Amino acid sequence: MQDLKITLVETEQFWEYKSANFNNYSRLLTGLETDLVLLPEMFQTGFTMNSEQNAEPFECSESIQWLMEKSAELGAAIYTSLIVKDGQNFHNRGVFVKPNGEVEYYDKRKLFTLAGEDKYYKEGNTEKIVNYKGWKFNLQICYDLRFPENVRNRINEDNAPAYDVILYVANWPERRIGHWSYLLPARAIENQCYVAAVNRIGKDENQLDYNGQSVIIDPNGNTLSAFSILHNQAHTFVIKQSYLTEIREKLPFLRDRTLEF
């Protein structure tokens, strides 16, 4: 497992305007040297409940094809979410796209009932851990953050933790940004892992304001990176395998965890 460069793309989103969002991301991604890119939740539409109008069939999604092309171009993986139709159901689906064209996915398990997300989307029911460059990533989306039971790390049969990094992609409004700021370090500390979380900025069609606060947290709960100004930007940071190993060896708390109650 090598040190890993993670790029957080904190940007405004054009409401239900896919081509404009593609153009904006293309501009922000140009020339990046990185291993993994995080784009906000529902990256090419914004957080909309207009599922039927904005969904794409998962098997032939033009947006996933765009992500695959960008991933290959950058030589880096990309994680984000989008609206897909799979069978008769609509999902807020996280997709982890690798440069070799492989796509792994996670369906958001905790739907945001306050906005009626549960009325328009089908929830997922399984954890998704992705292996990439020797690291193990637990895929999460926005509201999942409030539910620690979704990401309880544990020691597997190989005597190693189940994952190393939690990835959150979000549309988390400014009015509740304090919760975001407290919960992200908590997830890192309790699971002895890195947390990388990207949030949008700007105002959406529902007149909700977003102020970003995209961040990377280390396994000890310290802020490795944070965005301090509100404008479209992509920042790249390095997470270190040696530090993760050091924390887990010095403080082997995961071995004392009870997984069933």
N, C-alpha and C positions, 0 to 999 in steps of 0.2 A: 504494500500500500504506500503510494507516494503522496507528497504534499499536493494539494488540489487548488486550482484557481476557480473561484466562483464569482460570476458576474450577476449583479442585481440590476435589473432595468426598471427604474422607478419613473413612471411617465403618466401623462394624461391618456385617456382612451376616448376615441371618437364613437359616440353612441350608435351601435348597430350599423357601423360603416366600415366594413371589413377592409376594403382596399385602402382607405385612409390609414387605418391602423397598421396594415402591412407596410405601407410606405414609411410611416413613422418608425416602426421597429427596424426596418432596413437601414434607415439613417443612423439609428442609435447603435446598431450592431456592426457597422462598417469598421473594419480594421481591428476588431477585438482579437486579443490573444488570451484565450481562456480555455478551461476544461468543461465548464458547465454554466449555462445561462438560465436565469429564472425570469419569466415574464408574468405580469399580474393575472389574476383569475379572469376567466372568460376574456382572454387576451384580445380577441379581434371584434368584440361586440360591447364590452362593458357588462356589468351584472344586471342582466335583463331577465324578466319573467316571460318574455315573448319567445318561448321555447320553440314552438312550431315554425314560426317565421324565420328563425335564425339557426335552426339545427341543420347539421350536415350528416349524411349517412357515414357511419364510422368506417365502413369498408372502402369508401371512395371519397373521403373528405378533402376538399381543395385546401382547407386550412392546415390539415396535417401534412399534406403534400408540400405546402409552403414551408412548414417547420422542418421537414426532412431536407429540403433543398438548402435552407439556412444552416442546419446542423452540419451537413456535408461541406458546405462552403467554409464554415468556421473551423471545422475539425473538432467540434465541441458538442456535447449533449445539450438539449433544451428541455426544461420542464415548465409546463403551464397548464391551464385548463381551457376547455371550450365546450360548447353545447353540441351534443351528438344525438342522433336517433339510432337506437340499436333495437331491432325488432319493432315492437309497438311502444317502447319506452323512450323518454328523453332523459338524458343524464348530463349533469355537470361533471364532465370527465377530465381528470388529470391525465396528461400524456407526457411520457418521458421518451424523448426521441434521441436516438444515438446516431453518431456520424455514419455508421455502417448501414443505416436505414431501418434498423430494428426499432419498433415502437412498443413500449409497455404502458399499461394504463391502470388508473385507479378511479373508481367512481366515488364521489364525495359521499361520505356516510352520514354526516350530520347536516341535514338541510336546514336552512335558516328560516324557521317558521314565522319569525317576526315580519319577514318580507313575503311570506307565502311561497317560498321556494319549494316546499313540500307538496304544493298543489300542482306544480308544473313539471317537476322532475322526480325521477325514481331514485331512491337512495341506494348506495352501494352497501354491501354487507361483508366485505373482506378487506383485510389488511394487504398492502402491497409494498414489498421491499424489493428494490432494484439494485443489482450489482453493476458497478461501473468503475473502471480503473482501480479495482481493489477495494473500493469503498462500498458500503451498504447504506442505501437511502430509503427512508420511510416517507412515502408520498402522502401529503395532506393538503387540504384546501380550506382556507379561511375559517369558517365557523367550527371546523373540526378542532381548532385550537382550544376551545372551551372544555374539551372532554378528554382529560388525561388518560382515561381508560383505553382510548383508541391507540395510544402510543406507548403502552407500558413495555419498556425494554426488559429483556430477560436473558439469562445465560442459556445458550442452546446446547445441544448434545455434544458439539465440538468444543465446549468449554469457552466459547466466545460470545459476546453480546450479539443480539439478533441484528442490530443495526448500529451505524456510526453517526448518521446525520438525519435530522428531520427537515424536510423541505415544505414550506408553506407558501402558497401563492394566494393572494387575497385582493378583495375590494372591501377594506375595513374602514368605516367612516370615522371622520375626525371626532365626532361627538363621543365615541367610545374608545379612542386611541389609548387612553390610560390603561384599559384592560389589556390591550395588545402589548403594551410596554412591560406590564408585570407578568403576563402569562408566558411570553416567549422565554425569558430567563428561567422560569420555573420548569418548563419542559426540558431545557438543557440540563439543569442541575439534577432533577429527579431521574433522568434517563442516562446521565453521564455521556452526553453526545453533543455534537455541534448542532445548532439550529440556524438555518438560513431562511429568511422570510422576506418576501417582496410584496409591497402594497402600492396601489396606484396613487396618483395625486389628481387635483382638479375637482370639477363638479360634474355630476352625472345628470341624466334626464329627469331624475326624481328630485333634483335640487339638493342632493346630499354632497357635502364637501368631504374631500379626502386629502390628508396631509402626509401620506407616505409613511415615514419612519421605518423604511426598510432597513434590515439589520442582520448581522451575523453575530451569534452568541457562542462563546466557547463552552466546553463541558463544565467549567467552574462557575458559569453564570455571568461571566464578564462580557461586555460589549466589545467585539473585535472590530466592528465597523458600524457606522450609522450615517444616515443622510441628514444634513443639517439645514439645507436650503431647498426651496420648492421650485424646481424646474426640471425639465426632461433631462435625464442623465442615466448613464450606465457606469457603474463602478465595479472594479474587480478586486477581490481580496483573496488571500491564501489561508487555507486551513491546514494545520500541521498534524501529521500522523503521530509524530513523536510526543506532542503534548497530550493528545488523546490517550495514548498508551500510558503515559506517566500518571495522569489523573486516575485512570482505572486501576493501575497497580498500587498507587499510594492509598487510594480510597475505594476499596473493593465493595462498595455498597450494593451493587446489583446482585451479588451472591447471597445477600440476606433478604432479598425481596420475596414476599409471598404473593403468588400470582392468583390464587383463588381465595375467596372469602366465604 
